[in-house]
Amino acid sequence: MATTTAIAIYFLIWWIVLFAVLPWGVRAQGAESPRGTDPGAPTLPKLLAKVVWTTVVTTVVWGLCAWAYTGGYITLDSLASWMGLPKLQQ
């Protein structure tokens, strides 16, 4: 796997995991929201903690994917057949 491909895949997985992690532990302001703010806005979003968790989870997921691909457990042909596509011509 080329370095740029690995970085691009890591970046894509990171963004997907970020959107999965963002709702963790969110508490809405509710009725006690300050004037001019949305009552559905989070009181403490804890974004730094969410970025750290996103990076940890992404590193594990990316590591498993890279291990499976470089070990030959998952190939482009197997991915194509799982999706119902014809085998790739070489």
MARFI-596203 format. One record per residue: residue number from 1; x, y, z of N, C-alpha, C, O, CB in turn; residue in one letter. Coordinates in steps of 0.001 Angstrom, whole numbers. Last residue first. Glycine has a CB too. Layout:
% MARFI-596203
<NUM,<X,Y,Z>,<X,Y,Z>,<X,Y,Z>,<X,Y,Z>,<X,Y,Z>,a>
...
% end
This chain:
% MARFI-596203
<90,<-6433,-7992,-15118>,<-5030,-7630,-14888>,<-4218,-7836,-16113>,<-3013,-7583,-16105>,<-4442,-8423,-13756>,q>
<89,<-9693,-6991,-14143>,<-8817,-7525,-15178>,<-7395,-7075,-14913>,<-7159,-5929,-14531>,<-9276,-7078,-16582>,q>
<88,<-11599,-7907,-11290>,<-10767,-6918,-11972>,<-9854,-7605,-12977>,<-9307,-8673,-12701>,<-9935,-6110,-10957>,l>
<87,<-14787,-9538,-11523>,<-13385,-9491,-11086>,<-12612,-8478,-11917>,<-12926,-8226,-13080>,<-12725,-10887,-11196>,k>
<86,<-17864,-7603,-11225>,<-17004,-8607,-11878>,<-15568,-8451,-11380>,<-15177,-7394,-10886>,<-17059,-8465,-13436>,p>
<85,<-19608,-7128,-8088>,<-18967,-6607,-9291>,<-18125,-7702,-9942>,<-17714,-8642,-9261>,<-18092,-5372,-8957>,l>
<84,<-20699,-7670,-5636>,<-21394,-8142,-6813>,<-20826,-7611,-8108>,<-21505,-7641,-9134>,<-22818,-7784,-6722>,g>
<83,<-19266,-7108,-3428>,<-20195,-6068,-3879>,<-20940,-6471,-5137>,<-21738,-5689,-5655>,<-19451,-4775,-4125>,m>
<82,<-17659,-9330,-3226>,<-18612,-9067,-2139>,<-19656,-8044,-2545>,<-20793,-8089,-2076>,<-17879,-8585,-894>,w>
<81,<-16061,-8961,-5503>,<-17041,-10049,-5495>,<-18061,-9876,-4373>,<-19223,-10241,-4548>,<-16334,-11397,-5351>,s>
<80,<-14527,-6762,-4691>,<-15396,-6644,-5860>,<-16456,-7747,-5861>,<-17616,-7494,-6183>,<-14565,-6702,-7156>,a>
<79,<-13124,-7882,-2529>,<-14039,-6757,-2301>,<-15021,-6612,-3456>,<-16208,-6369,-3237>,<-13251,-5451,-2114>,l>
<78,<-11630,-9782,-3924>,<-12621,-10234,-2941>,<-13612,-9117,-2616>,<-14803,-9374,-2446>,<-11924,-10715,-1654>,s>
<77,<-10042,-8099,-5522>,<-10963,-9050,-6155>,<-12033,-9527,-5170>,<-13202,-9661,-5535>,<-10186,-10256,-6709>,d>
<76,<-8547,-6776,-3610>,<-9482,-5999,-4419>,<-10490,-6910,-5112>,<-11654,-6545,-5274>,<-8724,-5161,-5458>,l>
<75,<-8544,-8770,-584>,<-7954,-8287,-1835>,<-8992,-7460,-2584>,<-10170,-7452,-2229>,<-7449,-9474,-2716>,t>
<74,<-7770,-9666,2618>,<-8749,-8946,1812>,<-8021,-8425,579>,<-7011,-7729,686>,<-9426,-7772,2625>,i>
<73,<-5531,-11038,3381>,<-6823,-11560,3811>,<-7977,-10904,3053>,<-9032,-11510,2868>,<-6999,-11352,5311>,y>
<72,<-3034,-10057,2884>,<-3683,-10791,1808>,<-5023,-11387,2191>,<-5599,-12158,1424>,<-2790,-11870,1337>,g>
<71,<-1750,-8388,4603>,<-1618,-9824,4845>,<-2283,-10679,3780>,<-2115,-11899,3772>,<-2195,-10164,6181>,g>
<70,<-2600,-5919,3758>,<-1209,-6294,3489>,<-961,-7781,3739>,<-55,-8365,3145>,<-265,-5462,4352>,t>
<69,<-5325,-6073,4644>,<-4983,-5860,3230>,<-3553,-6319,2929>,<-3324,-7030,1950>,<-5145,-4372,2860>,y>
<68,<-5182,-6519,7397>,<-5945,-7448,6557>,<-5562,-7305,5087>,<-5483,-8298,4364>,<-7452,-7212,6731>,a>
<67,<-3648,-4289,8186>,<-3168,-5650,8442>,<-3867,-6648,7524>,<-3221,-7519,6942>,<-3395,-6036,9915>,w>
<66,<-5371,-2218,7454>,<-4059,-2319,6815>,<-3473,-3720,6992>,<-2877,-4272,6067>,<-3100,-1265,7394>,a>
<65,<-7548,-2757,9198>,<-7736,-2762,7736>,<-6404,-2930,7006>,<-6315,-3698,6047>,<-8422,-1458,7277>,c>
<64,<-6282,-2470,11697>,<-6897,-3741,11322>,<-7095,-3844,9814>,<-6841,-4892,9219>,<-8233,-3910,12035>,l>
<63,<-5503,239,11492>,<-4510,-815,11672>,<-5051,-2180,11297>,<-4360,-2966,10650>,<-4027,-836,13100>,g>
<62,<-7983,1512,11333>,<-7072,1580,10193>,<-6011,486,10292>,<-5658,-127,9284>,<-6405,2967,10113>,w>
<61,<-8948,932,13920>,<-9681,468,12732>,<-8766,453,11515>,<-8770,-510,10748>,<-10911,1367,12462>,v>
<60,<-6946,2199,15512>,<-7234,768,15659>,<-7920,220,14397>,<-7526,-821,13872>,<-8127,522,16905>,v>
<59,<-7134,4844,14604>,<-5864,4134,14510>,<-6075,2623,14626>,<-5439,1855,13904>,<-4899,4621,15600>,t>
<58,<-9789,5464,15262>,<-9376,5409,13861>,<-8076,4641,13693>,<-7929,3869,12745>,<-9222,6813,13298>,t>
<57,<-9650,5490,18062>,<-10509,4511,17384>,<-10091,4357,15924>,<-10043,3241,15406>,<-11996,4933,17473>,v>
<56,<-7829,7659,18409>,<-7551,6320,18956>,<-8356,5256,18210>,<-7806,4242,17779>,<-7878,6270,20470>,v>
<55,<-9147,9788,17131>,<-7832,9369,16665>,<-7500,7961,17157>,<-6949,7157,16404>,<-6763,10359,17132>,t>
<54,<-11470,9958,18684>,<-11566,9701,17244>,<-10241,9175,16713>,<-10216,8223,15933>,<-11974,10981,16486>,t>
<53,<-10384,10635,21165>,<-11069,9344,20995>,<-11192,8973,19517>,<-11035,7809,19148>,<-12466,9389,21642>,w>
<52,<-9413,13218,20462>,<-8499,12177,20935>,<-9127,10801,20758>,<-8473,9889,20252>,<-8126,12408,22414>,v>
<51,<-11785,14482,19785>,<-10737,14351,18767>,<-9744,13268,19178>,<-9286,12492,18340>,<-10006,15701,18553>,v>
<50,<-13079,14382,22249>,<-13664,13666,21110>,<-12656,13487,19981>,<-12664,12465,19296>,<-14893,14410,20593>,k>
<49,<-11462,16033,23787>,<-11590,14619,24157>,<-12146,13807,22993>,<-11730,12669,22775>,<-12495,14461,25395>,a>
<48,<-11954,18441,22428>,<-10607,17886,22474>,<-10642,16404,22824>,<-9926,15606,22219>,<-9749,18648,23486>,l>
<47,<-14729,18897,22834>,<-14221,18573,21499>,<-12819,17979,21520>,<-12515,17099,20714>,<-14223,19808,20641>,l>
<46,<-16822,19198,24794>,<-15621,18380,25026>,<-14987,17935,23711>,<-14739,16748,23500>,<-15967,17150,25878>,k>
<45,<-19233,20675,24955>,<-19051,19730,23843>,<-17841,18812,24000>,<-17820,17739,23398>,<-18920,20491,22557>,p>
<44,<-21350,21432,27337>,<-19901,21229,27259>,<-19618,20218,26144>,<-19749,19015,26369>,<-19319,20732,28637>,l>
<43,<-23990,21858,26305>,<-23421,22702,27352>,<-21901,22619,27339>,<-21233,23653,27330>,<-23963,22295,28729>,t>
<42,<-25083,22004,22846>,<-24488,21290,23987>,<-23914,22258,25021>,<-23419,23331,24676>,<-23387,20339,23502>,p>
<41,<-28254,23357,21867>,<-26799,23399,21801>,<-26201,22693,23021>,<-26760,22777,24115>,<-26298,24862,21717>,a>
<40,<-30941,23556,22134>,<-30413,22241,21776>,<-28901,22207,21696>,<-28317,21145,21480>,<-30984,21802,20467>,g>
<39,<-31506,26214,22552>,<-31615,25301,23694>,<-31093,23894,23397>,<-30831,23126,24323>,<-33053,25214,24135>,p>
<38,<-29267,28569,21178>,<-30228,27503,20898>,<-30309,26564,22093>,<-29270,26150,22606>,<-29836,26723,19618>,d>
<37,<-29050,31846,22602>,<-28468,30584,22159>,<-29568,29553,21963>,<-30659,29668,22521>,<-27422,30075,23172>,t>
<36,<-30316,34074,23597>,<-29685,34183,22283>,<-29021,32902,21805>,<-28478,32874,20701>,<-28674,35271,22308>,g>
<35,<-29662,33598,26993>,<-30456,34297,25979>,<-29652,34405,24682>,<-28478,34774,24680>,<-30877,35712,26483>,r>
<34,<-28625,30294,27960>,<-28496,31758,27963>,<-29289,32374,26811>,<-29542,31729,25793>,<-27011,32171,27865>,p>
<33,<-30839,27700,29033>,<-29895,28218,28053>,<-29821,29741,28146>,<-30832,30401,28383>,<-30296,27783,26631>,s>
<32,<-32479,26185,30667>,<-31574,27134,31295>,<-30534,27704,30324>,<-29466,28143,30750>,<-30876,26473,32452>,e>
<31,<-33853,24328,29138>,<-34544,25562,29523>,<-33600,26596,30112>,<-33901,27789,30060>,<-35638,25256,30517>,a>
<30,<-31091,22994,27248>,<-32471,22932,27716>,<-33024,24290,28084>,<-32715,25291,27436>,<-32572,22017,28896>,g>
<29,<-28567,22260,26473>,<-28720,23316,27465>,<-30117,23308,28065>,<-30295,23584,29252>,<-28426,24675,26843>,q>
<28,<-27925,18691,26204>,<-28456,19958,25691>,<-28602,20969,26821>,<-28742,20593,27985>,<-29815,19737,24993>,a>
<27,<-25054,16804,26262>,<-26207,17214,27061>,<-26655,18583,26555>,<-25859,19520,26487>,<-25861,17255,28601>,r>
<26,<-23300,14130,24890>,<-23823,15476,24666>,<-25054,15693,25536>,<-25976,14877,25548>,<-24165,15698,23169>,v>
<25,<-21986,11640,24886>,<-22029,12462,26096>,<-22566,13859,25936>,<-22306,14709,26787>,<-20700,12556,26647>,g>
<24,<-21402,11482,21472>,<-21115,10853,22759>,<-21164,11878,23891>,<-20450,12880,23848>,<-19743,10168,22724>,w>
<23,<-21708,12666,18953>,<-22849,12669,19874>,<-22565,12090,21260>,<-23413,12198,22146>,<-23964,11910,19264>,p>
<22,<-19030,12303,17755>,<-19548,13616,18163>,<-20752,13566,19107>,<-20807,14390,20020>,<-19925,14391,16947>,l>
<21,<-18478,9750,16786>,<-18091,10080,18159>,<-18722,11385,18637>,<-18928,11548,19840>,<-16577,10174,18264>,v>
<20,<-19281,9723,14144>,<-19866,8729,15044>,<-19608,9087,16506>,<-20421,8768,17374>,<-19304,7337,14737>,a>
<19,<-17729,11722,13085>,<-19180,11928,13091>,<-19901,10878,13932>,<-21018,11118,14388>,<-19720,11904,11664>,f>
<18,<-15222,10444,13433>,<-15534,11703,14118>,<-17035,11929,14186>,<-17558,12292,15239>,<-14858,12883,13410>,l>
<17,<-15368,8290,11665>,<-15397,8020,13104>,<-15718,9296,13882>,<-16418,9236,14892>,<-14047,7433,13573>,v>
<16,<-15164,9731,9276>,<-16343,8903,9529>,<-16477,8623,11028>,<-17571,8710,11586>,<-16260,7574,8736>,i>
<15,<-12639,10930,9572>,<-13845,11765,9459>,<-15109,10961,9753>,<-16023,11461,10408>,<-13936,12384,8055>,w>
<14,<-10979,8612,9691>,<-11001,9578,10795>,<-12274,10423,10750>,<-12922,10615,11779>,<-9755,10489,10740>,w>
<13,<-11337,7431,7186>,<-11837,6728,8369>,<-11949,7690,9543>,<-12903,7607,10316>,<-10916,5544,8732>,i>
<12,<-10042,9440,5666>,<-11459,9120,5452>,<-12062,8410,6659>,<-13161,8745,7102>,<-11624,8250,4202>,l>
<11,<-7416,9291,6719>,<-8174,10536,6783>,<-9677,10280,6610>,<-10489,10851,7339>,<-7676,11513,5709>,f>
<10,<-6703,6659,6022>,<-6748,7056,7428>,<-7605,8306,7596>,<-8428,8378,8509>,<-5324,7303,7970>,y>
<9,<-6734,6918,3229>,<-7685,6010,3874>,<-7825,6353,5349>,<-8934,6345,5882>,<-7241,4544,3708>,i>
<8,<-4607,8739,2930>,<-5949,9092,2462>,<-7009,8208,3119>,<-8064,8698,3520>,<-6033,8967,932>,a>
<7,<-2464,7241,3948>,<-2849,8505,4602>,<-4265,8899,4199>,<-5044,9347,5040>,<-1854,9641,4236>,i>
<6,<-2407,5138,2078>,<-2622,4855,3497>,<-3075,6107,4246>,<-3971,6038,5087>,<-1342,4298,4130>,a>
<5,<-1801,6577,-247>,<-3060,5837,-151>,<-3396,5542,1305>,<-4547,5683,1718>,<-2982,4526,-956>,t>
<4,<731,7512,375>,<-350,8476,157>,<-1717,7800,227>,<-2681,8393,711>,<-179,9172,-1199>,t>
<3,<2134,5062,547>,<2003,5941,1715>,<851,6927,1546>,<81,7148,2481>,<3309,6703,1955>,t>
<2,<649,2139,-916>,<1436,3361,-1005>,<1161,4261,204>,<83,4214,797>,<1124,4109,-2317>,a>
<1,<855,-1163,0>,<0,0,0>,<905,1231,0>,<1815,1343,821>,<-975,-5,1226>,m>
% end
